[in-house]
Amino acid sequence: MSSHQHALEHWLEGRIERWKWLDARSRGTAKDDSGSGKEEVEFVEGFRALGRDLALARSTVPDTQLTRYLTGLSVRCREEIYAEPGSLWRSLRDTALYTVPKVVYELRSVIVSTILLFIVSGLCGWWLVNTFPELVSLFASQKMINTVQSGELWTDDLLNILPSSVLAFSIITNNVVVTLTAFVLGVFYGLGTFYIITMNGLMLGGIFAFTGRYGLDQRLLEFIVAHGVVELSVICLAGAAGLSLGEALMRPGERRRIDAFREAVARAGSLLVVAIPFLVGAGVIEGYISPDDSFPFEIKLMTGLAYGAVFWFVMAGGFWRRAL
Amino acid sequence: MKNLLKVHSADGMELRLEVAELGSRSYAFIIDWHFRLLLSLAWLFGAWMLMTGAGDQTIRSATFESGNHWGSYVFFLPATLIYVFYHPVLEIVMRGRTPGKRMAGIRLVTGDGQTPGVAAIIIRNLFRLVDSLPAFYAAGCVACIATRRQVRIGDMAAGTLLVYEEKVGDDALDRARNLVSNTDLVPADQALLLDIVDRWKTLDRKARTEIATRFLAKIGRAAPVVDGTDELDRVLHDQLRDIAGVSA
């Protein structure tokens, strides 16, 4: 045996038990935890020594199972030592109470712009269908058009077709998908989000203009008002989040484009964590209250405004906190 | 040349993790896709068996007939949830892994080599909506090919990437000690020897006999002289295991 082999053997003999202990410790299978904290100190010291062992293994026995073993062990130990404290619930609470209001404030100009884009698109849709009624076929199915032309709304018999619970569930699912899509399509430099917001605005305005020609616009408003305030707010907010992704990609500033994008996703994504649960409430309202004629318009209006106020109060909590 | 993610810790340690490429990612995805499809179908089959096997007309009529749509939800919703939430839930629970990733020998990490948090995992899965456009994950595949870290758009958004796991058996340390004690092989030959021994059963008989003979010649050992290919195969395997100090 050469002196090199002998030194290697001696080195392994001196280290193997320590590595095995670190391995068991990093997998949580070590049985020697006294709770005194001594083991934790040993673990950290062992990890530092492991760094030196890994460097030595790389230079003396590269590309061997031993080096691969030590690399895997180092990854696990490092993860154990540098794991961030905190719980998911605390993280969610901090997001809702602190992060979201801050982001809403930072993105206020984008949010206002998105809402304006939606309103302008709605007005354009209204003007288009009012001036060229045949264009409604762009926004509504032939079945919907026939129903309106016969003097009824497609929402009239909704509760006879589907029970409220099923209706609410379908609506929630659909709205969540639309909201998430509006956000992620911002990756196309904001154009995907722009398309979603514009199309939703055009559609809503166009449908209102079409139903207005048959005197049904008031009844459509009655149907929409209770759930629409929050539903449209969430979609606009998701749109603003999506547009902020586009802005980060177009104008990354001094950061790398990928870093700007990543930061924008994390920042804007936090809005959706709080906004999307509100869609559950909006879906329930749309399933139980909106299609039910036993609720008068005033009640539906108050429901919509109150729920909308709660939504914006939560989302923009930073404004009142700032004033304190 | 290996595509390595080099991570420098505060302790001065440099970790080198090999970045998983499109092939491994696709392999893992296809396995996972089969798993989630089979799980969803298993639910549908189980629910169908329960409803038809029960022979109770009331259960069927209460779920599917008389205009009761909840039956459809009870039937299809869990299957859909399994299909949609398979990746995010398992990646959170299995710390950046899924059964498919595990079988492909890869795992999900952040840019600094740590297991990603819940938020990052949700974001990377949310962006599957974009990665899957226009069909068959075309956008994701193009992104993987075009990026140095071989990541799809969801990974770019979440700051994650896939790396190969250092999968070494629990007996690696004992085997290393045996090798060093019993042989004077250089490290490259040690690694080759263990690879041959580990992969013996997966190799074609003729190929492994030839590889083993050439390896013995390379390290200056005489190849055994025996009659019959079966016997030669067995004797070569035993000889390599003896050199490596690996028990049968």
Boltz contact constraints between the chains, C-beta under 6 A:
constraints:
  - contact:
      token1: [A, 1]
      token2: [B, 184]
      max_distance: 6.0
  - contact:
      token1: [A, 2]
      token2: [B, 184]
      max_distance: 6.0
  - contact:
      token1: [A, 5]
      token2: [B, 184]
      max_distance: 6.0
  - contact:
      token1: [A, 8]
      token2: [B, 180]
      max_distance: 6.0
  - contact:
      token1: [A, 9]
      token2: [B, 180]
      max_distance: 6.0
  - contact:
      token1: [A, 9]
      token2: [B, 181]
      max_distance: 6.0
  - contact:
      token1: [A, 12]
      token2: [B, 177]
      max_distance: 6.0
  - contact:
      token1: [A, 12]
      token2: [B, 180]
      max_distance: 6.0
  - contact:
      token1: [A, 16]
      token2: [B, 173]
      max_distance: 6.0
  - contact:
      token1: [A, 48]
      token2: [B, 11]
      max_distance: 6.0
  - contact:
      token1: [A, 51]
      token2: [B, 11]
      max_distance: 6.0
  - contact:
      token1: [A, 51]
      token2: [B, 13]
      max_distance: 6.0
  - contact:
      token1: [A, 61]
      token2: [B, 187]
      max_distance: 6.0
  - contact:
      token1: [A, 63]
      token2: [B, 191]
      max_distance: 6.0
  - contact:
      token1: [A, 64]
      token2: [B, 187]
      max_distance: 6.0
  - contact:
      token1: [A, 64]
      token2: [B, 190]
      max_distance: 6.0
  - contact:
      token1: [A, 64]
      token2: [B, 191]
      max_distance: 6.0
  - contact:
      token1: [A, 65]
      token2: [B, 168]
      max_distance: 6.0
  - contact:
      token1: [A, 65]
      token2: [B, 172]
      max_distance: 6.0
  - contact:
      token1: [A, 65]
      token2: [B, 194]
      max_distance: 6.0
  - contact:
      token1: [A, 66]
      token2: [B, 176]
      max_distance: 6.0
  - contact:
      token1: [A, 68]
      token2: [B, 166]
      max_distance: 6.0
  - contact:
      token1: [A, 68]
      token2: [B, 168]
      max_distance: 6.0
  - contact:
      token1: [A, 69]
      token2: [B, 168]
      max_distance: 6.0
  - contact:
      token1: [A, 69]
      token2: [B, 172]
      max_distance: 6.0
  - contact:
      token1: [A, 71]
      token2: [B, 166]
      max_distance: 6.0
  - contact:
      token1: [A, 72]
      token2: [B, 166]
      max_distance: 6.0
  - contact:
      token1: [A, 74]
      token2: [B, 15]
      max_distance: 6.0
  - contact:
      token1: [A, 78]
      token2: [B, 9]
      max_distance: 6.0
  - contact:
      token1: [A, 79]
      token2: [B, 114]
      max_distance: 6.0
  - contact:
      token1: [A, 88]
      token2: [B, 118]
      max_distance: 6.0
  - contact:
      token1: [A, 166]
      token2: [B, 69]
      max_distance: 6.0
  - contact:
      token1: [A, 184]
      token2: [B, 127]
      max_distance: 6.0
  - contact:
      token1: [A, 184]
      token2: [B, 129]
      max_distance: 6.0
  - contact:
      token1: [A, 184]
      token2: [B, 130]
      max_distance: 6.0
  - contact:
      token1: [A, 187]
      token2: [B, 130]
      max_distance: 6.0
  - contact:
      token1: [A, 258]
      token2: [B, 156]
      max_distance: 6.0
  - contact:
      token1: [A, 262]
      token2: [B, 159]
      max_distance: 6.0
  - contact:
      token1: [A, 265]
      token2: [B, 123]
      max_distance: 6.0
  - contact:
      token1: [A, 265]
      token2: [B, 157]
      max_distance: 6.0
  - contact:
      token1: [A, 269]
      token2: [B, 123]
      max_distance: 6.0
